[in-house]
Amino acid sequence: MNRPAWLADEPAWRRFVFAPSGNLQLPLQVESVGCNPNQEKINRPEGYPCYHWLQTEAGEGILSYGQGSFTLTRGSGVLLPPGIPHAYESIGDAKWATFYLTFGGEAAGAILSAFGIRESNFFRWEKDSPLAYFLGEMIENTGTGPDLFGLEASVNAYRFLGLLSKFGQVSNSSVTRNMEKLAPLLRWMESNYNNADIGLNDLAHVLDVSGRHLSQLFQNTFDLSPYAYLVQMRIHKAKEKLAADSMQTVAEIAHHTGFRDASHFIATFRKHTGMTPQHFRKLH
């Protein structure tokens, strides 16, 4: 792939946000893609509601995640799962230029798993790798014509994940090692989040460790307790259902996402998002 002409000197600020695709339920739904030539400081104590890919185009930045801080130089990037607290900013006085891609969809987790991509991993690649320019070309092509239902963006996001799987080299870090240990449990939680009876002992039993050890792993990796992580996963799943299916009642969604009753669901949803499920549904 050739580097886009508009990136030859200094990247220009561009951002494309894709509207929901109506009744068309894409397995991989792109929310936004963009380039920021002077990345500002970001602090997200509640995380981001979608999967969030961030990579460096020029300069350097530092990303704080869990108990560690990691430097992102050119030829490196990170994939953050939804709802995980993080912060990032440039290093020194030099400009930090970034590319980013945010996405979701009912099959997003399964697609990542199929490509062997683990969430929260830091990746590096060679300077001539297609990963170096793919998002720039995706942004350039997005600006040339309408993509009313986000179909082209969805296909490009799938291609990007394929390239990440093929050319991305996972960086060695304590977070990555912890994610390896937690991966079976995170997959189990994806399949069982709708069970309202899950407790700490059930989660620890999946990995055959003590509840105390599991809590320490989650704190070191996500800066969250295991149960808080599970609640955030439930809120994320509830958001998907609220936006995708207008026929399901709030009580039904509460039941299908692991909340004991609608009142508990509404209170928890408001605490995490600042709005009621009904308000969120109207906005989306």
C-alpha positions, -999 to 999 in steps of 0.1 A, spaced: 0 0 0 12 35 -8 10 62 18 -19 86 11 -8 119 -4 -25 139 23 -2 122 48 30 130 29 39 160 51 16 164 81 -17 146 87 -48 167 85 -75 165 111 -103 143 98 -132 125 115 -161 105 102 -189 94 124 -213 67 110 -250 68 118 -267 37 130 -277 15 101 -314 13 109 -328 -22 105 -296 -34 90 -278 -53 118 -242 -54 108 -220 -79 126 -192 -53 128 -205 -17 131 -180 12 128 -189 41 150 -161 65 139 -127 66 122 -103 96 121 -69 112 123 -59 138 149 -26 156 140 -24 172 175 -39 147 199 -52 164 230 -52 149 265 -80 124 271 -92 110 304 -120 85 304 -127 71 340 -157 52 326 -139 40 295 -154 43 260 -187 26 250 -172 8 219 -140 -10 211 -114 16 206 -82 13 185 -56 40 188 -23 41 169 5 67 166 12 83 132 39 107 144 54 118 178 48 99 210 21 95 235 16 77 268 -15 56 276 -24 48 312 -44 16 316 -49 -6 346 -18 -2 368 7 6 340 16 33 316 27 25 281 44 46 254 29 46 219 54 55 192 50 53 155 44 18 144 25 9 175 -11 8 187 -35 -5 213 -70 -21 212 -92 -12 242 -124 -30 250 -156 -11 259 -160 4 293 -125 1 305 -110 32 323 -80 48 305 -62 80 298 -37 92 272 -17 123 263 13 134 243 49 132 256 68 164 258 61 195 237 61 177 203 28 171 185 14 136 188 -6 125 157 -29 96 160 -53 74 140 -83 59 157 -111 35 149 -141 28 171 -165 -1 165 -190 -24 179 -217 -48 167 -231 -80 179 -203 -101 164 -174 -78 172 -162 -99 201 -165 -131 181 -147 -116 151 -118 -105 173 -116 -140 188 -117 -156 153 -87 -135 143 -69 -144 175 -69 -107 187 -70 -103 224 -84 -71 238 -61 -47 256 -30 -59 237 -4 -35 225 8 -41 190 39 -31 169 45 -36 132 72 -30 106 74 5 90 65 -10 56 35 -30 69 1 -24 55 -10 -15 90 10 17 88 -12 32 61 -45 13 61 -65 36 83 -52 67 64 -65 51 32 -98 42 48 -102 78 59 -93 91 24 -118 67 7 -145 75 32 -144 111 22 -150 104 -15 -186 93 -14 -216 84 7 -217 52 28 -253 55 40 -255 23 59 -219 20 70 -214 -11 48 -181 -1 33 -168 10 67 -178 -23 81 -159 -42 54 -128 -20 59 -129 -25 96 -130 -63 91 -100 -60 67 -81 -39 92 -86 -65 119 -74 -92 95 -42 -71 88 -38 -66 126 -39 -103 131 -15 -110 103 11 -82 107 7 -70 143 32 -82 168 20 -83 204 42 -63 227 53 -79 259 39 -63 290 24 -72 324 -11 -63 311 -7 -86 282 4 -114 304 -25 -108 327 -49 -108 298 -35 -142 288 -44 -155 322 -79 -139 322 -88 -147 286 -108 -179 294 -128 -161 321 -135 -131 298 -148 -155 271 -169 -173 298 -183 -139 309 -193 -131 273 -214 -163 273 -228 -160 308 -233 -123 316 -270 -128 315 -270 -150 346 -280 -128 376 -267 -153 401 -230 -150 392 -208 -141 421 -171 -137 428 -167 -174 437 -182 -185 404 -158 -162 385 -128 -175 404 -139 -211 399 -136 -207 361 -98 -200 364 -94 -223 395 -80 -195 416 -90 -178 448 -114 -148 448 -86 -127 463 -62 -136 436 -88 -130 409 -96 -96 423 -59 -86 423 -56 -97 386 -85 -76 376 -73 -46 396 -38 -48 380 -52 -53 345 -84 -32 344 -83 -11 376 -117 -27 383 -130 -55 405 -142 -86 387 -178 -78 395 -175 -42 384 -161 -54 351 -190 -78 347 -215 -50 354 -198 -28 328 -201 -57 303 -238 -60 311 -244 -23 306 -226 -25 272 -248 -54 262 -279 -36 273 -269 -6 252 -266 -28 222 -300 -43 228 -316 -9 235 -303 5 202 -310 -26 181 -344 -38 192 -372 -12 199 -397 -40 205 -380 -54 237 -392 -37 269 -367 -24 294 -378 -52 318 -370 -78 292 -336 -63 284 -329 -62 322 -337 -99 324 -315 -108 293 -285 -88 305 -282 -103 341 -301 -78 362 -326 -91 388 -353 -66 380 -360 -35 360 -356 -10 389 -321 -23 396 -312 -22 359 -325 14 355 -306 26 386 -274 9 375 -277 21 340 -283 57 351 -252 55 374 -230 44 346 -243 65 317 -260 95 334 -293 87 317 -321 62 319 -324 33 295 -355 49 279 -335 82 273 -306 62 258 -330 44 235 -345 77 222 -310 91 215 -300 60 195 
